[in-house]
Amino acid sequence: MALVKGAHGFVLGPIVEGKQIDIEEFSKLSGEKRRRINETIEIYEEKLSALLRRMPQLAREENEEIEALNHSTVIVVVDVLIHDLFDKYSDYPEVCRYLNNVKNDIARHIGDFTERRETVPVLGLIAEDKDPMRRYEVNLLIDNRESKGVPVIYEDNPVYQNLIGRIEHESRMGALITDFTHIKAGALHKANGGYLVLDVIKLLRSPFSWDALKRALNANKITLQSLGSLYGVIDTASLEPEPIPLDIKLVLLGEREFYYLLLEYDPEFSELFKVAADFEENMERTESNVQLYARMIATLAKKDEMLAFDARAVARVIEHAARLANDAEKLSVHMLSMVDLMQESEYWAIKHGLLVVGEGEVQQAIDSRIHRFDRIRDTMISEMQRKTILIDTEGDKTATVNGLAVVDLNSFRFAHPVRITATTRLGEGEFIDISREVDLGGAIHSKGVLIISAFLASRFTKKFPLSLSASLTFEQSYGKIDGDSASLAELCALLSSLADAPVHQYLAVTGSVNQLGQVQAIGGVNEKIEGFFDICKTGGLAGMQGVVIPESNVKHLMLRHDIIDAVSVGEFHIYPVTNIDQAIGIMTGIEAGTADSSGKYTDGSINFRVENKLLRMSETREKFVKSNHPGA
């Protein structure tokens, strides 16, 4: 019998005289011979069927033995190749566990390394063949081999992906695919074990970044998720990398108002950020600090490869630092402003063909910077010269005072005089702040007006009711007014009206006043003096013009050199005062007057006139009430 493999499996065929016969030859045999052959075929077909039923099991056993043999062989081969790595990373259990997994995975997928791989055309394109070695690549997220000490990372663009990391995708045959090699590190990964420095305003401007950062800090781990899956926008299968333990110190930099806003409105902020450092913007202007400042200027010049600054140039830079601090006893530590000034000074020195930066170049840089921003100031001065804006710098006027207002354009501050007028008449003690009545006056300014009314009542009407109605306003003012730095000027205008005492228009006044008549410090004193000086200078300095300021502001004076020169030769004056009596005496040229033991003021003095005027108003009001209400 012969075992033949046919189209439908194995079959048995007879062999006669050493030759396999076909059906035609078989039919020619004798009946007895055909019967014996059929019986034999039936016997062997039963045995063949039993054997064929065992073939799958035998094939499985054979494959298992081959796989076991391959596995043991591969393990032996890979063990030899990977042994050095196990020794090298023996102190890192997670690395050793990973290497062991790699070894077993290679053994399980040995067919990927032995079978021939082919590219398959799909839709006219050639599909990329997947490299079996790709699964064993290492995606090195962070490499600190060249680092010295713990990492200190500043992230300039703290968007979500730059903080937490991202999973990138590549386009293949019209589909976006990804794997672990497309996982990219974020700033938290880079700074892990060290320090991460962020600008708080940039962080808060980046959508989702603040919440993601807090989640990472609260959980002490970095969980990399795409925004689409995190917020349920895109619900597709993707990678879910294992969270990475986080050990980090986070430093937020920003203006102090952001600290207080977060402290107020974010309950988690105080739990996560427990250490606050509020840096001073100025330093004391002591002799030792001035020496340190001069060395810092030299260091900055050397660092940025600038020209050297001579001693007078260094002194001018330090003087400008005091001006930026708005205090003669302090120095600004805003380094960016100093560097900008030094660079522009160097520019002018180079343009002049100098090898060293001098005082003149520093001054030219300061003047050039002002010139680039002073269009609005020059326009206002021009309109005052043309009498479009009514400001007098000579003569006397009753109830009219030159106050001073500051305009802050962020990069440039200047001041200009503003006419303040007052009117007084018989009334019931009401003071009308016209700006407040039309919603152009702020709360602090209104507070100043109320303080003025309290001062007048306290000083002059202790024995009779205040029967005055007064109105105060900033003339030709069409914007918002706030602050109390004009309260001294407003009080002078009121006293001038009540005492019928003209005020010198060649003087301006600034300062805050309290209920006791004491003059208090205000801001922008340098700009205010310079603003009035510029107006007076355009019309010619007559030797009488000047500004009345609080004595407590003297330490803040850091004036321009031309004003200092004018004051030194008597062309311009600065009058520090401590109370309203000194101020009104200077503004009117009339003594304010002091009260004797009986409480009466000096005859003819400002206080004497004001008290008599208020007393007459009270008597007039009393007569008016009795005449209109006989029973009262």
C-alpha positions in Angstrom: 0.0 0.0 0.0 1.2 3.6 -0.8 0.3 6.7 1.3 -0.5 9.5 -1.2 -1.3 13.1 -0.4 -4.1 14.3 -2.6 -6.1 17.5 -3.0 -8.4 16.6 -0.1 -6.0 15.0 2.2 -4.1 11.6 2.5 -5.3 8.5 0.6 -4.1 4.9 0.3 -3.3 3.4 -3.1 -2.4 -0.3 -3.9 1.0 -1.3 -5.1 1.2 -4.3 -7.4 4.5 -5.8 -8.4 6.3 -2.7 -7.0 4.2 -0.3 -9.0 1.4 1.9 -7.8 -1.7 1.2 -10.0 -4.5 3.6 -10.9 -8.3 2.9 -10.9 -8.3 1.5 -14.5 -5.5 -1.0 -13.7 -7.2 -1.8 -10.5 -10.4 -2.7 -12.3 -8.5 -5.3 -14.5 -7.4 -7.3 -11.4 -9.3 -10.5 -10.5 -12.2 -10.2 -8.1 -10.4 -12.0 -5.3 -7.4 -9.7 -5.5 -9.6 -6.6 -5.6 -11.4 -7.9 -2.4 -8.2 -8.5 -0.5 -6.9 -5.1 -1.6 -10.1 -3.3 -0.4 -10.0 -5.1 2.9 -6.4 -4.1 3.4 -7.2 -0.5 2.5 -10.1 -0.4 5.0 -7.7 -1.7 7.8 -5.1 0.9 7.1 -7.6 3.7 6.6 -8.8 3.2 10.2 -5.2 3.4 11.4 -4.6 6.4 9.2 -7.7 8.2 10.5 -6.6 7.6 14.1 -3.1 8.9 13.2 -4.5 12.0 11.4 -6.6 12.9 14.4 -3.4 13.0 16.5 -1.6 15.2 14.0 -2.7 18.7 15.4 -1.7 17.6 18.9 1.6 16.4 17.6 2.1 19.6 15.7 1.4 21.7 18.8 3.7 19.6 20.9 6.4 20.0 18.2 5.9 23.8 18.1 6.0 24.0 21.8 9.2 22.1 21.9 10.6 24.3 19.2 9.5 27.5 21.0 10.9 26.2 24.3 14.2 25.4 22.5 14.2 28.8 20.9 13.4 30.5 24.1 16.1 28.8 26.1 18.6 29.5 23.3 17.6 33.1 23.0 17.8 33.6 26.8 21.3 32.2 26.8 22.4 34.4 24.0 20.7 37.6 25.3 22.0 36.9 28.9 25.5 37.1 27.5 24.8 40.4 25.8 22.9 42.0 28.6 24.9 40.8 31.5 27.1 43.9 31.6 24.0 46.1 31.7 22.6 44.2 34.7 25.9 44.8 36.5 26.0 48.5 35.6 22.5 49.2 36.8 22.4 46.8 39.8 21.6 49.7 42.1 18.5 50.6 40.2 15.8 47.9 40.6 13.5 49.5 38.1 16.1 49.5 35.4 17.0 45.8 36.1 13.3 44.9 36.0 13.0 46.7 32.6 16.1 44.8 31.2 14.6 41.5 32.4 11.3 42.3 30.6 13.3 43.2 27.5 15.1 39.8 27.6 11.9 37.8 27.9 10.1 39.9 25.3 12.9 39.2 22.8 12.5 35.5 23.5 8.7 35.7 23.0 9.1 37.6 19.7 12.1 35.8 18.2 10.1 35.3 15.0 10.2 39.0 14.4 14.0 38.7 14.1 14.1 35.6 12.0 11.2 35.9 9.6 11.6 37.8 6.3 9.7 41.1 6.5 8.1 42.5 3.4 6.5 45.8 2.5 2.9 45.5 1.4 1.4 48.0 -1.1 -1.9 49.5 0.1 -4.0 51.9 -2.0 -1.0 52.4 -4.3 1.2 53.4 -1.4 4.0 51.3 0.1 3.2 50.7 3.8 6.1 51.3 6.1 7.6 48.1 7.5 7.6 48.2 11.3 11.1 47.7 12.7 11.1 45.0 15.5 13.9 46.8 17.2 11.8 50.0 17.7 9.9 48.5 20.6 13.3 48.1 22.5 14.4 51.7 21.9 14.8 53.9 24.9 13.0 57.3 24.9 15.4 59.4 26.9 13.1 62.2 28.2 15.8 64.0 30.3 19.6 63.9 30.0 21.4 65.4 33.0 24.8 64.0 32.3 26.3 67.5 31.7 24.5 69.1 34.7 26.3 70.3 37.7 24.1 70.2 40.8 20.3 70.1 40.8 18.5 71.4 37.8 17.3 75.0 37.8 14.8 75.6 34.9 13.1 78.8 33.8 10.2 78.2 31.4 9.6 81.3 29.3 6.4 80.0 27.7 4.5 78.0 30.4 1.6 76.6 28.2 0.1 73.3 29.2 2.3 71.1 26.9 5.5 72.9 27.9 4.8 72.3 31.5 3.3 68.8 31.7 4.8 67.4 28.5 3.1 66.1 25.4 2.5 63.1 23.2 3.3 63.8 19.6 1.8 62.0 16.5 3.0 61.3 13.1 1.0 61.1 9.9 1.2 57.7 8.2 -1.1 56.8 5.3 -3.6 59.4 6.3 -3.8 58.3 9.9 -2.2 59.8 13.0 -0.2 57.3 14.9 2.0 57.4 18.0 4.1 55.3 20.3 6.2 55.7 23.4 9.1 57.3 21.4 6.8 60.3 20.7 6.5 61.2 24.4 8.2 64.5 25.0 9.2 66.0 28.4 7.8 69.2 29.9 9.4 71.7 32.3 8.3 69.7 35.3 10.3 66.7 34.0 13.3 68.9 33.3 13.2 70.5 36.8 12.3 67.3 38.7 14.6 67.1 41.7 15.5 70.8 41.5 13.8 74.1 40.9 11.3 75.4 38.3 11.0 79.2 37.9 7.9 80.6 36.2 6.5 84.1 35.5 3.1 84.2 37.2 1.4 86.4 34.7 2.5 84.3 31.8 1.4 81.2 33.7 -2.1 82.6 34.4 -2.5 83.8 30.8 -1.9 80.2 29.5 -5.2 78.2 29.5 -5.3 75.1 31.7 -1.7 75.5 32.9 -2.5 76.8 36.4 -4.9 73.9 37.2 -2.5 71.3 35.7 0.4 72.7 37.8 -1.7 72.5 41.0 -2.8 68.9 40.2 0.9 67.9 39.8 1.9 69.6 43.0 -0.9 68.2 45.0 -0.4 64.6 43.8 3.4 64.8 43.8 3.5 63.2 40.4 3.4 64.2 36.7 0.5 62.6 34.8 0.9 63.2 31.1 -2.5 63.5 29.5 -3.6 65.3 26.3 -6.0 68.2 26.8 -8.5 66.4 24.5 -8.7 63.3 26.6 -8.4 65.3 29.9 -11.5 67.4 29.1 -13.4 64.8 27.1 -13.1 66.7 23.8 -11.4 63.8 21.9 -12.3 60.3 23.1 -9.9 58.1 21.2 -7.4 55.4 22.4 -4.0 56.8 23.0 -1.0 56.3 25.2 -1.3 56.6 29.0 2.3 57.0 30.3 2.9 55.9 33.8 2.9 58.9 36.3 6.3 60.1 37.3 7.0 60.9 41.0 7.6 64.7 41.4 10.0 66.3 43.8 10.3 69.9 42.9 10.7 73.5 44.3 8.5 75.9 42.4 9.3 79.6 42.3 6.7 82.1 41.0 7.9 85.6 40.0 5.6 88.5 39.5 4.2 91.8 40.8 3.0 91.6 44.4 -0.6 92.3 43.5 -0.8 88.9 41.9 0.4 87.3 45.1 -2.4 88.9 47.1 -5.0 88.2 44.4 -4.1 84.5 44.4 -4.0 84.4 48.1 -7.5 85.9 48.3 -9.2 84.0 45.5 -7.5 80.6 45.2 -7.9 78.5 48.4 -5.1 76.1 47.3 -2.5 78.8 46.8 -1.6 79.3 50.5 -1.4 75.5 50.9 1.0 75.0 47.9 3.1 78.2 48.2 4.0 78.7 51.9 7.1 80.9 51.5 6.7 84.5 50.3 9.7 86.8 49.4 8.8 90.4 48.9 11.8 92.1 47.4 12.4 95.8 48.0 12.5 98.0 44.9 14.9 100.6 46.5 18.0 100.6 48.6 19.3 103.1 51.1 21.6 105.8 49.6 24.4 105.4 52.0 28.1 105.9 51.2 28.8 102.2 51.2 25.8 101.5 49.0 26.8 104.2 46.6 30.3 102.5 46.3 28.6 99.2 45.7 26.3 100.8 43.1 29.3 102.2 41.3 31.0 98.7 41.2 27.7 97.3 39.9 27.7 99.8 37.0 31.3 98.8 36.2 30.3 95.1 36.3 27.3 95.6 34.0 29.5 97.6 31.5 32.1 94.8 31.5 29.5 92.0 31.2 27.8 93.6 28.2 31.1 94.7 26.7 30.3 98.4 26.9 32.6 101.3 26.9 33.9 102.3 30.3 32.1 105.0 32.3 34.1 107.8 33.8 33.5 108.9 37.4 31.1 111.8 36.6 29.1 109.5 34.3 28.8 106.9 37.1 27.7 109.7 39.5 25.0 110.8 37.0 23.7 107.2 36.6 23.5 106.9 40.4 21.7 110.3 40.6 19.2 109.0 38.0 18.7 105.9 40.1 17.7 108.2 43.0 15.3 110.0 40.7 13.7 106.7 39.7 13.3 105.9 43.4 11.7 109.4 43.8 13.8 109.8 46.9 17.1 111.6 47.5 17.9 109.1 50.2 17.3 105.9 48.2 18.4 104.3 45.0 16.4 102.2 42.6 17.5 98.6 42.1 15.5 98.2 38.9 18.5 96.9 36.9 16.7 96.8 33.5 16.2 100.6 33.6 19.9 101.1 34.6 21.1 98.8 31.8 18.9 100.6 29.2 20.3 104.0 30.3 23.9 102.7 30.1 23.4 101.2 26.7 21.9 104.4 25.3 24.6 106.5 26.9 27.2 104.3 25.2 25.4 104.8 21.9 25.8 108.6 22.2 29.5 108.2 23.2 30.2 106.1 20.1 28.3 108.5 17.9 30.5 111.3 19.3 33.6 109.3 18.7 34.5 108.9 22.3 36.3 106.0 24.0 34.8 106.6 27.4 31.2 107.4 28.4 31.0 110.8 30.1 28.4 112.7 32.1 27.2 114.5 29.0 26.3 111.3 27.2 24.4 110.0 30.2 22.4 113.3 30.3 21.8 113.2 26.6 20.4 109.7 26.9 18.0 110.8 29.7 17.0 113.9 27.7 16.5 111.8 24.5 14.2 109.3 26.4 12.1 112.2 27.7 11.9 113.8 24.3 10.5 110.6 22.8 7.5 110.7 25.2 6.9 114.4 25.9 4.5 115.2 23.0 1.4 115.5 25.2 3.3 117.6 27.8 4.6 119.9 25.1 1.1 120.2 23.7 -0.3 121.2 27.1 2.4 123.8 27.6 1.7 125.2 24.2 -2.0 125.5 24.9 -1.3 127.3 28.2 1.0 129.8 26.4 -1.8 130.4 23.9 -4.3 130.9 26.7 -6.5 128.1 25.5 -5.9 126.6 29.0 -6.2 129.4 31.5 -3.1 129.5 33.8 -1.6 132.7 35.1 2.0 132.9 36.3 1.9 136.5 37.3 -0.4 138.9 39.2 -2.9 138.1 42.1 -6.4 136.7 42.1 -8.8 136.0 44.8 -10.1 132.4 45.4 -7.9 131.2 42.5 -4.9 128.9 43.1 -2.5 127.1 40.8 -2.7 123.4 41.8 -0.5 120.7 40.2 -1.7 117.4 38.7 0.4 114.4 37.6 -0.2 112.6 34.3 1.2 109.0 34.3 1.8 107.5 30.9 3.5 104.4 32.4 6.8 105.0 30.6 6.7 108.7 31.3 5.3 110.9 34.1 4.9 114.6 34.0 2.8 117.3 35.8 1.1 120.4 34.8 -0.6 123.3 36.6 -4.3 123.3 37.0 -6.5 126.2 38.1 -8.5 125.5 41.3 -11.2 128.0 42.2 -13.5 128.3 45.2 -16.8 130.2 45.8 -18.4 130.9 49.2 -21.8 132.1 50.1 -24.4 132.0 52.9 -25.6 128.5 53.5 -25.9 125.6 56.0 -22.4 124.3 56.1 -22.4 122.3 52.9 -19.3 121.9 50.7 -19.9 121.0 47.1 -17.2 119.1 45.2 -18.3 119.8 41.7 -16.1 117.0 40.2 -17.7 114.6 42.6 -21.2 115.8 41.7 -20.7 114.8 38.1 -18.9 111.6 38.8 -15.5 112.9 37.8 -14.0 112.9 41.3 -12.7 109.9 43.1 -13.4 108.8 46.7 -10.0 110.0 48.0 -10.5 113.4 46.5 -13.9 113.7 48.1 -12.4 112.6 51.4 -10.0 115.6 51.1 -12.9 118.0 50.6 -14.6 116.7 53.7 -11.4 117.1 55.7 -11.3 120.7 54.6 -14.8 121.3 55.8 -14.0 119.7 59.1 -10.9 121.9 59.5 -12.9 125.1 58.9 -15.6 124.1 61.4 -13.1 123.0 64.0 -10.9 126.1 63.8 -13.4 129.0 63.2 -16.9 128.0 64.3 -16.6 126.5 67.7 -19.0 129.0 69.2 -21.4 129.5 66.3 -22.8 127.3 63.6 -21.0 127.1 60.2 -23.4 129.0 57.9 -21.3 128.6 54.8 -22.0 127.1 51.4 -18.9 126.5 49.3 -18.0 125.1 45.9 -14.7 123.7 44.8 -13.6 122.7 41.3 -10.7 122.0 39.0 -11.2 124.4 36.0 -11.0 123.0 32.5 -10.7 119.5 33.8 -12.6 116.9 31.7 -11.3 113.6 33.1 -11.2 111.6 36.3 -9.7 113.4 39.3 -8.6 111.5 42.4 -6.2 111.8 45.3 -5.9 114.3 48.1 -2.7 116.1 47.0 -4.7 119.2 45.9 -6.5 119.6 49.3 -3.9 122.2 50.5 -4.5 124.2 47.3 -8.3 123.9 47.7 -8.1 125.0 51.3 -6.0 128.0 50.2 -8.6 128.9 47.6 -11.4 128.7 50.3 -9.5 130.9 52.8 -8.7 133.4 50.0 -12.4 133.6 49.2 -13.5 134.0 52.8 -10.7 136.5 53.7 -11.0 138.3 50.4 -7.2 138.0 50.1 -5.8 137.7 46.6 -3.4 134.7 45.9 -0.1 135.1 44.1 -0.5 133.5 40.7 3.2 133.2 40.2 3.1 130.5 42.9 1.8 126.9 42.7 1.0 124.7 45.7 0.8 121.0 46.3 0.2 119.0 49.4 -2.3 117.1 51.5 -3.9 118.6 54.6 -5.5 116.9 57.6 -8.2 118.1 60.0 -5.6 119.8 62.2 -4.3 121.9 59.4 -1.0 120.0 59.1 0.4 119.6 55.6 1.2 116.0 54.6 3.5 114.4 52.0 2.3 113.7 48.5 3.6 111.7 45.5 5.2 113.1 42.3 6.7 116.1 44.0 9.6 116.3 41.5 7.3 116.1 38.4 5.0 118.8 39.9 7.8 121.3 40.6 9.2 120.6 37.1 5.8 121.0 35.5 5.3 124.5 37.0 8.9 125.5 36.3 8.5 124.7 32.6 5.4 126.9 32.3 7.1 129.7 34.1 10.2 129.4 32.0 8.3 129.7 28.7 7.0 133.1 29.8 10.3 134.1 31.4 11.5 133.7 34.9 10.9 136.9 36.9 12.5 135.8 40.1 9.2 135.4 42.0 7.9 132.2 40.7 8.0 129.1 42.9 6.2 126.1 44.3 4.9 125.5 47.9 5.4 121.8 48.9 5.1 119.8 52.1 8.3 119.9 54.2 8.1 116.1 54.5 8.7 115.9 50.8 12.0 117.7 50.8 13.9 114.4 51.2 12.2 113.2 48.0 13.6 116.1 45.9 15.6 114.9 42.9 15.2 117.8 40.5 16.6 118.6 37.1 19.9 120.5 37.0 18.3 123.5 35.3 15.8 123.9 38.2 18.6 123.5 40.7 20.6 126.2 38.9 17.5 128.5 38.8 16.9 128.1 42.5 20.5 128.7 43.4 20.5 132.1 41.6 17.1 133.1 43.0 15.2 132.9 39.7 12.8 130.2 41.1 11.8 129.2 44.6 10.7 126.1 46.5 8.9 126.8 49.8 8.6 123.8 52.2 5.7 124.2 54.7 4.4 122.2 57.6 0.9 123.7 58.1 -1.8 125.6 56.4 -0.9 128.9 58.1 2.6 128.9 56.6 1.1 128.0 53.2 -1.6 130.7 53.1 0.9 133.3 54.4 3.3 132.5 51.4 0.5 132.3 48.9 -1.1 135.7 49.8 1.8 137.6 51.4 -0.5 138.2 54.4 0.3 136.8 57.8 -2.0 133.9 58.8 -2.2 135.1 62.3 -2.2 133.3 65.7 -4.8 133.3 68.4 -4.1 134.9 71.8 -5.1 133.5 75.1 -8.7 134.6 74.6 -8.8 132.9 71.2 -8.8 136.1 69.1 -6.6 136.2 66.0 -4.2 139.1 65.1 -6.1 142.0 63.5 -5.9 142.0 59.7 -4.5 138.5 59.5 -6.0 135.8 57.3 -7.5 133.8 60.2 -9.0 137.1 61.6 -10.7 137.9 58.3 -12.0 134.3 57.9 -13.4 134.1 61.4 -15.1 137.5 61.1 -16.6 136.5 57.7 -18.0 133.3 59.1 -19.4 135.0 62.1 -21.2 137.6 60.0 -22.6 134.8 57.8 -23.8 133.0 60.9 -25.5 136.2 62.2 -27.0 136.9 58.8 -28.4 133.4 58.7 -29.8 133.7 62.2 -31.6 137.0 61.3 -32.9 135.5 58.0 -34.3 132.5 59.9 -36.0 134.7 62.5 -37.5 137.0 59.8 -39.0 134.2 57.9 -40.0 132.1 60.9 -40.9 134.5 63.7 -41.6 131.8 66.2 -38.2 130.1 65.6 
